[in-house]
C-alpha cells in the first residue's frame, strides 16, 4: 500500500493468501481509474423565479453549490467544503424568489449563502429547504422518530410545525416533498402513514393556520411529487395506481381528480410551463429516460430529447429547457435544450476515451420471470477468445441500473471483462408488480435471479462461463454474498461485497431509521416474519461459501452498519474461509471521496485479475 493510500484505509486484513498484482496482465488501453474517480458530477439543479439562473450541486472532492446565469453560462462556486453527499439521496439547493440567497442542506442543517458571494450562515437543524417568500422556508426536521415539515423565518429560524390541525386524517407518519402554492399560502406535500409503509398520499396544509386536508390516498399505493399549477388551482402528482408512475391531476380543494397520462411508463420531476397548459417531465421506459412535454389537458406527450438519463428539467426564460444529462457514453453535464451544452466538467481523458456499447438484454429466471439487464462487451471478445465476466446487481433494492454513465464499468470492460448489470425482481422501471415482486422474499428469489444471470452468460459463446464474478454495493453487495452462499453449483469464482448486509435480522437493529423503514416496507418487522428474515440472511449458512470474497465498508456508514461486514469476516475467519477485508474511516454509505474510491477500485482490479484473468 502506498503512503497516500494508507491515509484513507482503516482495517486491511485477510485470511488465506490475498490477491496479488498480476505481472502478466496489462492495464486497459484507454481508461484510468484516476480519471474516473475524479470526474465531476453536476446534478440537482433548480431555477430562479425568473428562470434566468440555475443553482446546482457538483460532486467532486466535495458536493458544493454552484450558480450559473443562463445568459452568461460560466458557473460560479458559492460554497466551499460542503461534505460529499450521495447523489441518490442528497437534496436540492434553492434560490430565494428575489435571487439574493441560496438555501441548501449540509450535514444535518439548513444553510443560506448569498448569491453575491460570502460565507454561508447556518440556520437550523433540518433538511430539504423550500422557499415560501423571500424570508421564510419550509424544511424537514426529525422529531419523535418521524420526519415533519416545519416553517422557519430566516431572521429568527425557530422551527414551527407546519401541519397542526388534522381533521380526521392519520397523523403518525412522515412528511416530505414540500411544494409551496403560487400565492404562498399553502404547502402541498407527501405523507406516508407509518401503519401502511406501501402507501403515500398528497396533503395540503395552510402556512398560517396549519389546517390540513388530504387530496389523495389509496391503501398500499404510492402518490408523490406534488407540483402546483401556475394559477394554484390544480396539483399534478405521480401515482402508481395504474401499475406505473403516471401523472395525475387533482383540484387544489380535493373536489375532483383524474389520471393525466396513460403511457405505460414512469414519470418524474415535473415542471409546469408558465402558461399552465403543459408540463415538462422525465419519462422512463425500461430504464431509458426521455425528456417529454405533456399536454396538461389531454395528457399527450411529445419527446423533446431521448435518453440516456435526463433529470431536473426546467423551463428557461428564453424558451429552452435546462436539465442534467448523462448516458453510458456521456459523462454528467448540464444542457440547454435544444443542442446547447452549459457545463461539461469531465476531464478530456474521460471525454476522449472509447465507450463500450450498452446492450439491452433479458433472460429467464428460475420461475420463468423475465429479468432485464444491460450488457457491455469488450473489444476482441469472441468464441475463439472468450472473456471473463462480472455480474453487477444494483443497490436499493427499489432502484435500477439504467442507461447511465458508469466509468468504473467502462474501465473494466476496456480491460477485457464483460459486464452484466442486472435489474432483478424488485427493481424500478418495469412496473409496480415487478417492483414489488421481492416483497417478503428478500435474498431468496432475487438471489436466484443473480444465479440465473450466470446461467445466461454461459449461453454466450464469447463468455468464459468458468470465469465469472459477482460484485455489488449496498443491496447489490447483499445479493453478491447470498449468490456465493446459496449456490451449490458454484457458478461464481469470487465475490465482492461493498458496504452490504450479511444478516438482515441484526442489520434491522443496527441501521438508520430510513433504512429500517424501507426494510419493513418490504419484509415487515422481524418479529412478524422471523423465518423470512433468516431465509434472506447469508450469515447462518456461510459454511457453504467456497470462493474468495473481497469485503469493503465505510466506517461512518449509518444505513448499513459496518458491524455487518465485521460480523461477516469474523464468521468467515472462524470457518477458515478465504477473504480480504478493507475499511475506510472517512466514508459512509458510498465511497464518495476520490482517495478511498481509487483505493477500493484498484483493490477490486487486483482481486478480479488474480481470480479471473
N, C-alpha and C positions, 0 to 999 in steps of 0.2 A: 504494500500500500504506500502511495506517495505521501509526503508530509502534508500536501494540500488536501488530499482526500481524507486523511486521518482527522482533520478538523471537523468533518461532518459525521463521522462514524462513531457510534457508541459501542455496542457489543458486536464482535465479529468472531463467531465461533463455528466449529464444525464437528461432526462425528464421522469417522471414516476418512478416507482420502479425499481432500477437497479438489474441486476442479482446478485445472492448471491452464495457463495460456498455451495455445496451440501454435507452435512454430511453423507448422505446415499450412496454416490457414491464413490467407491474405485478408487484409481489410477490404471492405466494399470499395469499388472503384470510384463512386461518386458522392456517397453520403458519409457525414461525420457526426457522431453524437454530440460533439462540442457545439456544432451549429444548431442541431435540433433542440437541445435544451435551452439555448439562448435565443430562440425565435419568439419575438413578442406576439401577444395575442390581444388586439384591440377588440372590445366587446361591450355589452351592456350599455348601449348608447341611448340617450334621451334627448329631446329637443326643447328649445326655449319656447316661450309662449308665442313669440312672433315667428317661430320656425326658421330663424336665420342662424342659430348657433346650436351646436350639439355638445354635450358632455359625454365622456365615455371613460371606461377603465381599460388600462393596458397592463396585461400581465407580463412581467419580465422578472427581475430580481425582487421587485415589489409589485403591488397591484394599485398603482397610483391613478389619480383622477386627472383627466386632460380636458381641455376646452378647445373647440375648433369652430371658427367662423366659416360658414359655408360659402361666403363670397370671397374670402381670402384664406383658403384651406391650408393653413400652417398650424398644426397642433401646438398648443401651449400647455405645459405641465403645471397643474395647480397645486398638487400635493407632493410631498417627498416622504418616503419612508412608510407609506401605508403598508400594513402587513400583507404578505402574499395571501391571496384568497382563492379558493377553488372556484373556477368559473361556473361549475354546475350548481352552486348554491349561494353565490355571492348576490348582493343587492345592487340596485342601480343608483347612480348619482342623479340628483335632480336640481335643475336651475330654478331659482325663485322666479315668480311672474315678472318681476322688474329686472331680472337677469343680473342682479348685483351679487348674489350668493349662490353657492352650490352646497346642498345638503348631501351628506354621504354617511355611511356607517363604516366603522373600523374597530375591531377588537371589542365588540360588545357595546359600543357607544355611538351616538349620533353626533356628527361634527358639522361645522359650517366653515367654508373657505371663501374669501372674496374673489370674484372673477377678475378684479383688477390686480390681484396679487397680494400676498401677505400670508401671515401664519394662520393656521386653522384654529378654530375655537371649539372645544368640547362642550356639548350642550347637556346631554343626559344619557343615562344608560338605556339602550334601546337599539332598534334596527329599522330598516325599510322606511326611511323618511319620505313623505309625500307632502308637498306644499298645499296649504289651504289659505291662500292670500300671501302677501309679502312678508308677514311676520309671524306666521303660525304654521305648525307642522302636525301631521298625523304620523305617529310612529308605532311600531310594535314593541311591547315590553313583555317580559316574562314575570308572571305573578301567579303564585299558587299552583305551580306545575301546569300552567296554561299560558298560551300566547294571547295577549289582549291588545286592542288598539287604544292608544291614548293620544290626547291633544296637548301640545305644548306651545307656549309663546316663546319666540326666540329671545326676547329680552328677559324673560323670567321663566326658564324652562322647567317648571314643576309639572310633572305629568298629571293630567286629569283623564280618567277613563272616559272613552267615547260613548260606549253603549251602556246605559244605566237603567233605562226603563224598558222592560221586556214584557209585553202584553201577551202572555200565554205562548211564548216561544222558548225553546230549550236554551238554557244558559251555559251549562257546563260544556266547554269545548274550546276550540282555538279559532282566533280571528286573524285575518290577513288579507293581502291583495287589495289594499285600500285604494279607492278612486274617488276623488272629490268632485262633486257636481259643478257644472259650469258657473252657477251663481254662488258657489262657495258655502252653501247652507247645509249640504248633506254629504254623507260618505256612503258609497256602495262598497261592500266588502264580502269576502268569502268566510263562511262559518262552517267548521267541521265539528259536529257533536261527538263527544267522547263515547257516547253509547253506541254509535254506529260510525266506525272509522272508514267505512266504504261509502260514506255519504258526505257531501259538502253542498252548501246552498248559498244563494245570494241574499244578502240582507242590506237594508239601508238604515242608517242612523242619522238623526239630526245632530249637527255640530253643537248647537246651543243647548237643547233640552236633553239629548241622549236617548230620545224615544226611538224605538226600533220597530221595523216591520220587515217581515220575510217576503221576498219576491218569488223565490222558488224553493223547491225541496222535494226530493223523491227518495224513499228509503233505498239504501245500497246503491246510490248513483251519485256521481260527482258533477257538480256545476262549479264553474270558477271563472276567474279572469274578467270581472265586470268592467265595463267601459261605457261612460255616459255619452249619449249623442250630443252634438254641439248645442242643441236647444234645450237639453236637460229633460226631455220628455220620455226618452227611452234609454234602456240599458242593453247593450249587447254582451253576451257572455258565451262561454263554451259549455257544452253538456255532452256527456257520454250516453245519454238515454237511448239514442238510436243505434248504438254499437260503436260509433266513432265520436270523436270530439268535434261535433258540428257546431256552427254558430246559431244562437237563438237570440230572439229579441223579447223584451218584456217592458210594458209600460212602467214608468217610474213609480206609479201608485200601486203596482201589482195587479191591476184590474184585467189586463189582457197580455197574453204572451203567445209566441209562435216560434217554430223552428224556421230559421232563415235559409241555411244551406242543406243540400242533400247530395253531397259529393262522394259519400263513402270514403271520407278521408278525415284526418285530424287537422284542426285549425288552431293557430296560436297567435298571440301578440297582435291584436287588432289595433288599428288607429283610424279614427273617423276622419274623413275629409271635412274641412271647414264648412262645405256646403250641406253636409248631413245626408247626402244622397248615396254615398259609397264609403267602403271601408278598405283599408289595407289589411292584409293578413298573410301569415305564413301558412301554407297548406302542405301537409306531409302525406305522401303515399309510399308505403314500404320503405320509409326512412330516406327518401329523397324529398327535399323541401323546396317548394316553389314559392315565389312571391306573387300574390294574386290581388286583384281588385274585385271586391264583391259588391254587387248592387244591393243597396240597403232595403229595397222593396221586394224584388223577386228572388234574390239570392244567387243569381247567375254570377259567374266569375270569369274573369279574363286573366290569363297568365301573363304577368309583366316580365318576369325573369325566371328561368328554370333553375332548379338546384341540382346538385350541391345542397348546401345548408345556408339558408338565409335566417337572420334573426334581427330583432329590434328595428323593424321597419317604421319609418315616419315620413309623412308628407313634409316636403321642404317648401319654403316661401316662394321660391322661383318656379315651382311646379313639378320638380323632380321628386325622387324618393331616396332618402338616405337610409342605409342599412348596413349591417355587418354581414360578411360573406366568407365562406371557405368551402372547399371541396377536397376530394382525395388528391388533387394535383394543384391546388391553390392554397397557399398558407393564409391565415386570417388577415383580413383587411377591411377597410371601410369603403363603401362605394356610394356614388350618387347616380342612381339610375335615371336615364339610360346611359350606360357606357362611359361613366366617369369614375376615376379612381381617386378617392380623397386621401387615403392614408394606407400605405402598403409597407409596413416596417420590417418585413422579413429580410434577413441578410441575403446578399446575392448568392452565396453558396447554396442556400435553400431554394431560391427562385430559379437558379440555373440548372439544378440537378434534374436528371430524368426521373419521371414518376412511373411506377407500375400502374397498369390499368386496374380498376376495381370492377370485378365481375359480380353481378347479382345472381346468386345461385340458391338452390334449395335442395333438401334431402329429406327422406322419410325417417322418422324416429321409430322407436320400438313398437309403438301403438299405431303407426301409420300417419301420425300428425306431421304435416309439412313444416319443416324448420327452415326459415330463411337465413341466409348468410351472405357475406361478402368475401370474395376470394381474390387474392393477389398472387400472381405467378411470376417467378424470377426469370430473367432472360436466360436462355440456354436450357431451360428445363424441357426434357423430352423423355420418350420411352427409353432411349439409349442413354440418357443422362438424368435419371430420376433424382429428385431433390428431397431433403428433409422438410418437414412442415410443422408449423406451430398452430394449434387451435387456441383461439383467444375468445373466451366468454367475457362479456362486458360486466360492469358493476351495476348496482341498482338494488334489487333486480328490475324495478319498474323504470326501465330506461332502455336504450338500444344503441347499437352501433349503426351509423349511417354513412352516407356519402360525405365524409368529413376529412379534414386534414389530420393525418396521423404520421408525423415524421418518424416516430420510433419504428412503426411497422415498415415504412419505406426503407429505413436503414437496413433492417433485417432481410427484406426482400432483395435489396441491392446486394446483400452479402451472399444470397443464394438460398434463402429459406422461402418456402411458400407460406402464406399467412391466410388463415381462415377465421374470420371474425363472425361468430355465430350469434343469432338472436333467438335464444332458447325460449321455450314457453314461459310466459311471464313478461316478455319484452313488450315495449310500446311500439306503435306504428302499424299494427296488424289487426286492430280492432279490440273491443273490450273483452270478448270471450277469450281470445288468445292471451291478452294481458293478465287475465285472472286465472289462467289455466294452471298456475303454480300455487294457488291458494290452498293451504292445507297440506301441500306435498313438497315443501322446500327441501332441496337436497336429495330428492328421490327421483321424480320423473324428469326434472330439469337436468339432473346429473346424467340420466340415460340419454338425453338429447346431446350432451357432450360426447358420450361414448359413441353415439351414432354418427357424430361428426367424424370421428376417427375411421369408422367403417366406410363412410362416404369417401374420405380421402384415399382409402385403399382401392377404390374403384377407378382412380385416375392413374393412367399409365405413366404419367410424368412425376408422380409422387412415390417416394420410397416409403411404403407403409410400415416398415420396421424402424423408421427413424422419425417418430412423432413425439412432440412435446405438447403440454398444455400449460398455459400461463394466463393468469388473470389478476385483477386488482379488486379489492373490496368483495362484493358478491362474486365476481369472477374468480377471485382467489379461493373463496369457499367452494366454488364449482370445481376448480382445479384439484383441490385436496380430495374432495369426495370422488373425483374421477380416477384417482390412483389408489383410493381406499376400497371402493365398492366395485371393482372390476377384476373378476377372476381371470379374464383373458389377457390382462396386462397390455392393453393397447398402446399406452404411452411409455416411452423410455425414461422420461423425467418430468417433473412438475415444478412450477414456480408459483409461490403464493405471496402476494403483496398486500399487506395490511388487511387480512381476511379472518373470518371466523373458523374455529375448529370445533366449537361446541356451542350451539345456539341456546342451550339452557343457561350456561354461565355467561354468555355474551348478553343475554336478556338482562341479567343482573348488573352488568358492568357498563353498558353503553349509555349514550346520552338519551334524553327524553325523545327527541325526534326519531332517532334510530329505533328505539324500543317500540314507539307507537307504530312505526312502519312495519316492524316485525309482527306486532299484534294485529295490525290491519289484515295481514295475510294469513297468519297462523293461529290467531287467538293467543291468550296467555298460556304459559306452560302448565299452570295448574289445571287448565281445562283440556290440554292437548299434549300430555306428557309423552305418550307413545310417538306422536308425530314429531315432537322435538328431538327425541332420541333417534328416530329413524333418519332425521335430517342432520345429524351431527356425526362427523367423521371420528371424533375423539374415541368413542368406545370401541372402534374397530381398527385402530391404527396398526394393530399387529398384522393386518392384511397388506400393508404397504410394502412393496418390494422394489421400489425405484428411488433414486436420489431426489431430494426436494430442496430447493432454494427458498428460504423464508426471509421476508423483509418486512419491517414495520417502523412507522414513525413513533417515537416515544411520547409525543404530545397528542396522540390520536384519542379523541373522545367518542367518536362514532363507533369504531371497533377498537376496544381497548387493546393496548399492546400485551396485556395479560393473555389474550387469546393466542398470540404467537409464542409467548413464554410457556403456556400450558402445552402447546403443540410440541415444541422442541424438547421440553422436559420428558414427555412421554416417548418421543422418538429416541431420545438418548437412553431411556430406561430399556427400551425394546431393542437397542442395538442397531437402529436404522441409520442410513446414510443421509446426512443433511448438512446444509450450510445456513447460518443464521446471522443476519446483519440488522442493526437498528440505527436510526437516525435521530439524534436528540433534538434537533431543531424542527422536526417535521410532525405534522398532524395527519389528518386523513387525506393523503395526497402528498407526493414528494414535489413540492412547488418551487423550491429554490434550485438554481442550476447546479450547485455543488453536489447536494445529495442525489438529485436526479441523474447527473452524469455518473456518479459512483455506482448507483444501482444498475443503470443500463449497461455500463461496462462490465459489471459483475454478471449480469444476465447474458451478455455476449459470451463471456468466458465459459459460463455454465453450459449454455446451449452448444457452443463449439466443442466442448470437451465430450459431451454425451451424444451429440447428433452428427457432427461433422466428421 
